[in-house]
Amino acid sequence: MQPQTLFVAVVGLCLMNGLISPALPVMMALHPVWLPEMLTPTNEIVFYGASLMVSTATLLLSALPAAILERLGASLPTAMLAWVAGAGLLLLLGLG
């Protein structure tokens, strides 16, 4: 597979994890910490911001094994497959 296709799959998995993760209610409860004061804390804004933060955290955490593999000399498609696997594992943990 092309690395671009694998990256789209990684982003899709991370976005789905941002919607169903058990960390989402925690981030929503912590909205006074991360939400700027100029925004009114409506349910939509808090949900969108928390979902975006969880999705970004999933993207970064799932990239760690891929970065280590690439540093050890693995090819780009192999590292991208590790990234997809990491994002999929975090999504499965969120489902459970």
Secondary structure, DSSP 8 states (H G I E B T S, - for coil): --HHHHHHHHHHHHHHHHHH-THHHHHHHTHHHHS-TTS---HHHHHHHHHHHHHHHHHHHHHHHHHHHHHTT--HHHHHHHHHHHHHHHHHHHH-
